Amino acid sequence: MSFGSMVSDFFYPNAGGVESHLYHISQRLIQRGHKVIIITHAYGGRSGIRCLTNGLKVYHVPMQVVFQNATPPTLYGFFPVFRAIVLRERISIVHGHQAFSSMCHEAIIHARTMGLKTCFTDHSLFGFSDPSSIVMNKFLKFTLSDIDHVICVSHTSKENTVLRAALTPQNVSVIPNAVIASSFKPDPSMQDPNVTTIVVISRQTYRKGMDLLVAVIPRICRKYSKVRFVIGGDGPKRIDLEQMREKHLLHDRVEFLGSIKAHQVRN
């Protein structure tokens, strides 16, 4: 039995792939007999300690959020709270998630300072040329210089992370994201035999390929008159999607659902 901590800025009640991944992997580890806690920042009035299914304990640390539910890097501002939680819960392994999370980076640095085992999972691809990516890559290289192991969700992601963080490839494993097929299988009774419906559920940001979606929807709609789109999720690129719908007069063929909770995805 091990005592582990998952650390990321991104967790429930925020909706997204990283959030779901954290919850499900924690639940599976608990079912295998391990103790797991999650450390994230406060979401609105949700601060302090919350307990979820199977006794999964979540620490919502009261920290300021600056951009897309991420906290600013404080380097040592997070250390006193993190150290108190780790000692209280007798944590031996710290697992950080998502390169964009400052809490993840700081937890890994502080965990190594305390002599704990550390692991990092990178969920996304990042570039090399734009200013934000350059800063992020330098920070990642610094954070992962003394880490025990790194996990990526695809072989492309592994190549990307190895280059960005100057890692030894042998120290990076690929574990593809698991898909619970039953959660996405549509209800056959709701199918319209005369229309092909394309459903997109995603956080609407540049790194999720929303620019490609903006370009391809008008082409598909021009070529195929029996196709409609249902788009779920929210983010900064939603404005571009809505402008595309206005420009090409696709109000009757492109529907926006906004932010969708995990249990509503199938419906």
Backbone torsions as a table, in degrees:
resi	resn	phi	psi	omega
1	MET	NA	131.8	178.3
2	SER	-117.4	160.0	178.7
3	PHE	-114.1	108.9	-174.4
4	GLY	-121.7	156.0	178.2
5	SER	-128.1	128.4	172.4
6	MET	-95.9	129.6	-176.9
7	VAL	-126.6	126.6	176.2
8	SER	-165.6	152.8	173.0
9	ASP	-70.9	-18.3	-170.4
10	PHE	-108.5	108.8	176.0
11	PHE	-156.3	169.8	179.2
12	TYR	-55.2	145.7	11.3
13	PRO	-82.9	3.5	173.7
14	ASN	-66.5	145.0	-177.7
15	ALA	-103.1	137.6	177.8
16	GLY	165.4	173.2	-177.2
17	GLY	-67.7	-42.0	179.4
18	VAL	-62.8	-41.4	-179.9
19	GLU	-61.2	-46.6	179.1
20	SER	-65.1	-40.5	179.5
21	HIS	-59.8	-47.2	-180.0
22	LEU	-58.6	-45.8	-177.5
23	TYR	-65.2	-48.8	-174.6
24	HIS	-69.0	-40.8	-179.6
25	ILE	-68.7	-33.6	176.9
26	SER	-66.0	-41.8	178.8
27	GLN	-63.2	-41.1	179.7
28	ARG	-67.3	-38.1	178.3
29	LEU	-66.4	-38.5	177.6
30	ILE	-63.9	-41.2	178.6
31	GLN	-63.9	-25.4	177.2
32	ARG	-85.6	1.6	175.2
33	GLY	100.1	5.1	179.8
34	HIS	-90.9	157.6	174.3
35	LYS	-98.8	129.0	-178.0
36	VAL	-132.7	135.4	170.3
37	ILE	-124.6	160.6	177.8
38	ILE	-122.0	133.4	177.4
39	ILE	-115.4	121.7	178.7
40	THR	-143.9	-178.3	179.2
41	HIS	-93.2	169.2	-179.5
42	ALA	-69.3	143.6	176.3
43	TYR	-117.6	103.0	-178.5
44	GLY	60.7	-122.6	178.6
45	GLY	-84.5	-1.7	-179.0
46	ARG	-85.6	95.4	-178.6
47	SER	-134.4	157.0	-179.2
48	GLY	91.0	-143.9	-174.4
49	ILE	-110.2	131.5	174.3
50	ARG	-124.3	146.7	176.8
51	CYS	-114.2	128.2	179.9
52	LEU	-107.0	-165.5	-177.3
53	THR	-53.5	141.0	178.2
54	ASN	61.0	24.0	176.5
55	GLY	77.4	18.9	177.4
56	LEU	-67.6	114.3	-176.2
57	LYS	-91.7	129.8	-179.0
58	VAL	-117.7	123.3	175.8
59	TYR	-97.2	114.0	175.8
60	HIS	-97.4	98.5	-176.6
61	VAL	-79.1	128.8	-179.5
62	PRO	-70.7	91.6	178.2
63	MET	-128.8	152.0	-178.0
64	GLN	-74.7	138.2	177.1
65	VAL	-102.6	134.0	-175.9
66	VAL	-113.4	-35.8	-173.7
67	PHE	-154.7	124.5	176.0
68	GLN	48.6	48.6	176.8
69	ASN	62.7	23.3	177.0
70	ALA	-110.5	143.6	178.7
71	THR	-89.0	154.6	178.3
72	PRO	-74.9	150.0	177.2
73	PRO	-67.9	128.4	179.6
74	THR	-114.8	-9.7	-178.8
75	LEU	65.7	-66.5	-178.5
76	TYR	-116.4	-3.0	-179.6
77	GLY	-65.7	-28.6	-178.6
78	PHE	-86.0	-15.5	-170.9
79	PHE	-61.6	-47.4	-177.8
80	PRO	-58.5	-44.1	-179.3
81	VAL	-68.0	-44.2	-179.5
82	PHE	-60.9	-46.1	-179.3
83	ARG	-62.0	-41.8	-180.0
84	ALA	-63.0	-41.8	179.9
85	ILE	-66.2	-45.7	-177.6
86	VAL	-62.5	-43.3	179.1
87	LEU	-68.8	-40.2	-179.2
88	ARG	-63.5	-40.2	-176.5
89	GLU	-93.0	-0.9	-179.4
90	ARG	55.4	46.8	-177.3
91	ILE	-73.3	137.8	178.0
92	SER	-116.3	-18.9	179.7
93	ILE	-131.4	130.6	177.7
94	VAL	-115.5	124.3	-175.2
95	HIS	-119.5	109.3	179.1
96	GLY	-92.9	149.2	-177.7
97	HIS	-130.3	134.7	171.5
98	GLN	77.8	122.4	-176.6
99	ALA	-64.8	-23.9	-177.5
100	PHE	-79.9	-4.9	-176.1
101	SER	-92.5	117.5	177.8
102	SER	-67.6	-37.7	179.0
103	MET	-60.8	-37.9	178.3
104	CYS	-61.6	-50.0	-179.0
105	HIS	-60.6	-47.3	-177.2
106	GLU	-66.7	-37.5	179.2
107	ALA	-63.2	-40.5	179.1
108	ILE	-64.4	-44.3	179.3
109	ILE	-61.2	-47.9	-177.3
110	HIS	-69.0	-35.2	178.6
111	ALA	-63.3	-42.7	177.6
112	ARG	-65.4	-35.5	175.8
113	THR	-60.6	-36.0	-179.3
114	MET	-87.8	2.1	177.4
115	GLY	79.1	21.9	-179.5
116	LEU	-92.0	157.6	174.0
117	LYS	-73.1	142.1	-177.0
118	THR	-131.4	149.1	177.9
119	CYS	-143.7	150.8	-179.6
120	PHE	-135.7	135.0	174.7
121	THR	-115.3	124.2	177.5
122	ASP	-100.4	124.9	-173.4
123	HIS	-102.8	-9.9	-171.8
124	SER	-137.2	164.8	174.0
125	LEU	-96.9	142.9	177.0
126	PHE	-131.5	156.2	-178.4
127	GLY	-83.9	-169.2	-177.5
128	PHE	-128.0	-11.5	-168.7
129	SER	-110.5	-31.8	-177.6
130	ASP	-76.6	154.3	-174.0
131	PRO	-55.3	-43.7	-177.8
132	SER	-64.3	-39.2	179.5
133	SER	-68.1	-38.1	178.8
134	ILE	-61.4	-46.7	178.9
135	VAL	-63.8	-44.5	-179.3
136	MET	-62.8	-40.7	-178.8
137	ASN	-67.2	-38.5	176.5
138	LYS	-64.7	-41.5	179.4
139	PHE	-65.4	-40.4	-179.6
140	LEU	-65.7	-41.5	178.5
141	LYS	-60.7	-40.7	178.6
142	PHE	-67.1	-44.8	-176.3
143	THR	-66.7	-42.1	-172.7
144	LEU	-91.0	8.5	-177.7
145	SER	-66.6	-23.2	-176.9
146	ASP	-131.4	33.2	-176.7
147	ILE	-90.3	154.5	-178.7
148	ASP	-78.0	-41.8	-179.7
149	HIS	-158.7	153.6	179.6
150	VAL	-126.9	140.3	178.4
151	ILE	-120.4	136.0	174.2
152	CYS	-122.4	158.8	-172.7
153	VAL	-94.2	-1.4	175.2
154	SER	-160.4	165.8	179.1
155	HIS	-68.4	-34.0	175.2
156	THR	-65.1	-41.5	177.2
157	SER	-62.7	-37.5	178.1
158	LYS	-63.0	-47.2	178.3
159	GLU	-59.2	-41.8	-180.0
160	ASN	-62.8	-47.1	-177.5
161	THR	-69.3	-40.1	178.7
162	VAL	-60.0	-41.5	179.1
163	LEU	-70.8	-43.1	-176.3
164	ARG	-67.6	-38.1	-173.9
165	ALA	-105.0	4.1	-179.9
166	ALA	53.5	51.3	-177.2
167	LEU	-95.9	160.1	170.1
168	THR	-78.6	123.0	-176.3
169	PRO	-55.5	-32.3	-179.7
170	GLN	-66.2	-17.2	-179.0
171	ASN	-94.1	8.1	-177.5
172	VAL	-123.3	125.3	178.5
173	SER	-106.0	154.2	176.0
174	VAL	-111.0	117.8	174.5
175	ILE	-125.8	100.8	-177.7
176	PRO	-60.0	149.3	176.9
177	ASN	-62.1	132.2	176.7
178	ALA	-77.7	145.3	178.1
179	VAL	-120.0	122.8	174.9
180	ILE	-86.6	96.7	-170.7
181	ALA	-57.6	-35.6	-177.8
182	SER	-63.2	-24.1	-179.7
183	SER	-75.2	-14.9	-176.1
184	PHE	-117.5	-6.9	-179.0
185	LYS	-70.0	121.1	-175.3
186	PRO	-72.7	164.0	177.9
187	ASP	-82.2	114.1	-176.7
188	PRO	-59.0	-29.3	-177.0
189	SER	-68.5	-18.7	-178.8
190	MET	-91.3	0.3	-176.6
191	GLN	-73.5	136.2	173.9
192	ASP	-98.6	113.7	-175.7
193	PRO	-64.1	-18.1	-176.6
194	ASN	-94.0	-7.2	-175.2
195	VAL	-132.5	139.2	172.2
196	THR	-97.0	118.2	-178.0
197	THR	-103.4	125.5	176.5
198	ILE	-104.8	120.7	-177.0
199	VAL	-105.0	131.1	176.9
200	VAL	-122.5	119.3	175.9
201	ILE	-120.4	111.7	-175.0
202	SER	-164.0	153.5	168.0
203	ARG	-68.9	127.5	-170.4
204	GLN	-88.9	78.8	178.1
205	THR	-128.2	167.1	-177.6
206	TYR	-59.3	-42.9	-175.5
207	ARG	-69.5	-11.1	176.2
208	LYS	-92.2	4.4	176.4
209	GLY	82.1	25.0	-178.7
210	MET	-66.1	-28.7	177.8
211	ASP	-64.8	-36.1	176.6
212	LEU	-65.7	-39.2	179.6
213	LEU	-64.6	-41.1	178.0
214	VAL	-59.8	-38.2	-177.9
215	ALA	-77.3	-33.9	-170.7
216	VAL	-88.4	-28.7	-177.4
217	ILE	-58.6	-49.8	179.5
218	PRO	-60.2	-36.5	-179.9
219	ARG	-65.9	-44.2	179.9
220	ILE	-65.1	-41.9	-178.8
221	CYS	-66.1	-33.9	176.8
222	ARG	-69.2	-37.1	-174.3
223	LYS	-81.7	-33.9	-175.9
224	TYR	-126.2	114.3	-175.8
225	SER	-78.0	-14.5	-176.0
226	LYS	-102.9	21.3	-178.9
227	VAL	-110.3	136.3	173.2
228	ARG	-132.7	157.9	-177.7
229	PHE	-118.8	137.7	171.4
230	VAL	-119.7	118.1	-173.2
231	ILE	-116.8	119.0	177.6
232	GLY	-110.6	151.4	-179.6
233	GLY	116.3	172.6	-178.7
234	ASP	-146.6	164.5	180.0
235	GLY	157.1	178.6	-175.6
236	PRO	-64.2	-23.4	-178.6
237	LYS	-85.1	-0.5	178.5
238	ARG	-64.1	-32.0	178.6
239	ILE	-60.2	-43.6	179.3
240	ASP	-63.3	-38.9	178.9
241	LEU	-65.7	-41.7	179.8
242	GLU	-68.2	-37.2	176.9
243	GLN	-65.0	-37.6	176.8
244	MET	-62.0	-43.0	179.5
245	ARG	-63.9	-40.7	178.9
246	GLU	-65.9	-44.9	-175.8
247	LYS	-62.9	-39.9	-174.9
248	HIS	-100.5	7.0	176.9
249	LEU	54.8	54.8	-176.2
250	LEU	-111.1	30.8	-176.5
251	HIS	-61.1	-32.5	-178.2
252	ASP	-86.7	-3.8	-176.2
253	ARG	-123.3	-10.2	177.8
254	VAL	-126.8	116.6	-177.0
255	GLU	-114.6	133.0	177.2
256	PHE	-105.0	130.0	-178.8
257	LEU	-102.8	-12.7	-176.7
258	GLY	76.4	-162.0	-178.4
259	SER	-66.7	132.4	-176.6
260	ILE	-119.4	131.1	175.4
261	LYS	-74.6	154.3	-173.6
262	ALA	-55.6	-42.2	-175.8
263	HIS	-75.8	-6.8	179.0
264	GLN	-98.7	-5.3	-174.0
265	VAL	-60.5	-45.3	-177.8
266	ARG	-60.5	-42.9	-178.7
267	ASN	-65.8	NA	NA
